[in-house]
Amino acid sequence: METLRARDVHAGDELPALDVPITTTLVVVAALASRDFQDVHHDAELARASGAKDVFMNILTTNGFVGRFVTDWSGPDAIIKKVSIRLGVPNYPGDTMKLTGAVKKVDGNEVEVDVRGANSLGDHVTGTVKVQLP
C-alpha cells in the first residue's frame, strides 16, 4: 500500500466506500473478542426479549470498523489520534453497513475525516476521525 501524505489530501476528498456484511458470526465473535459479554450481542432469544429483532453489533466492533475504514484509505504510516462516534440504528445480521466518508479539514499533517456507516435502517454510526499523516 502506498503511503498517503498530508500534502496530497484536501478538504472534500472522498474516501473509498467500505461495505461490511453483517453476519451473526461477525456480531457474536467480535463482541466476545472485545470482552463484551452482554447477552444482546450473542443470544438471539434474549436480544428479542429485550425488544431487538436479533443480536446486534456492539460499539467496540463498530469503532474497530470505523478505524479500519480510515486506515484502509490513509495507509500504514497514519496514526489515528482521535475517534468520536455516535451510534444510531442497530447493525443486525443479514444487512450490510456501508461506510463512507470525506475529508473535513486538513491542518498541517492532521486530517479530520467525517465518517458515516449506514444500513437498510438508516445511520448506524456517524462521527469524525482525526488522523496524523506523514
N, C-alpha and C positions, 0 to 999 in steps of 0.2 A: 504494500500500500504506500502510495506517495504521501509525503508529509505536506500537510496544508499549512501555509504561512499566513500570519495575520495580515500582511500587506496585500494578500490576494483575496481578502474577504471584504464584502461591502454590505451595508445595511440593505435589506430587501432580498439578498441572496436566499434562494430556497434550498433546503436540504432534500436529498433523495428520500422519498417515502419508504417506510418500512411496514410491511404487513405482517402481523403476528397472529397466526391461527390460534384460537383459544381452545384447548382440549382439557378434558377432565384431568388427564395425566399431568399436563403442564401446571394447572391450578394446584393440584394436591402436592406434587413433588416440590414445586417452588415454595409453597407455604411451609412444608416440612423442612426443606433445606435452609430456610431463613428462620427456623425455630419458632414459627408461628403455628401453634397447635390449636388455635381457635377452631371449634368444630365446623363453622360455616365454610371453611376452606377445604375440608376433606370428607365431610359426612353429608351427603345429599339429603337424607331424610331430616336431619337436624337443621340443615340450611332452610329447607322448605318449611319446617315447623316455625322458624324464626321470621317467615314472610318472604324469603328469597325464592326464586324459581329453581335454583340449583346451587351447587357450590360456586364460589366466585373468587376471582383473583384478589390477593392481598396487596396492600400498598407497597410492601417491600419488593414484590415482584414487579409491580408497575414502575417503581423507582428504578429498578435494575434495567428494565427495557428502555426507559427514558435515557438513562446513561448510555446504554448501548447504541441507541439511535444517534445520539450526538457524537459519540466517539467513532462510530462507523463512518461518519462524514468527516470528522476533524483529524482522524488518523492517530497513530500510536504515540506521537510525541506530544499530544494535547494533554492538558491537566484540567480535570473538572474541579472548579473552585467552589461552586455553589449550585444546588438544585432546589428550586422552590416549586412544588407542585400542589395541585388541589384535585381531589377525586370528585368525579361526578357519578354517572350511571355505572353499574357493575359490569365487569367482563365475565360473561357466562360461557361455559363450554358450548361449542357449535357456532360461535361467532368469530369475527376477525377484528382485531384492533389495528387500525391504520394510523401509524404515527407520521405526522407531517410537521414541518417547522420552517422558520425563516429567521435570518439574522436580523435582530432588532437594532443592535448597536455595536460599533467597534470603537474601542478606546485603547489605543496603543496595541498591545498584544492580547488584551482581554476582549472576548467576544461574548455578547449576550444573545441567546437564541430563544425565541418563543417556540413552544412545543405544544402540540395538540395530539391526543390519541383518541380516536373516535371509533365507535362500533355501531351496530344497527339501531341501538337505543339512543345514541347521541354521544356527547363528550364523556369519555371515561376519565381522562386526565387532561389538565391544562396547566401550563406553567412556564417557567423560564429556567434556563441553564446558563451559567457563566462558565466559560472555558478559556483557559490560557493557551495560546498558540505560540509556537516559536517565531 
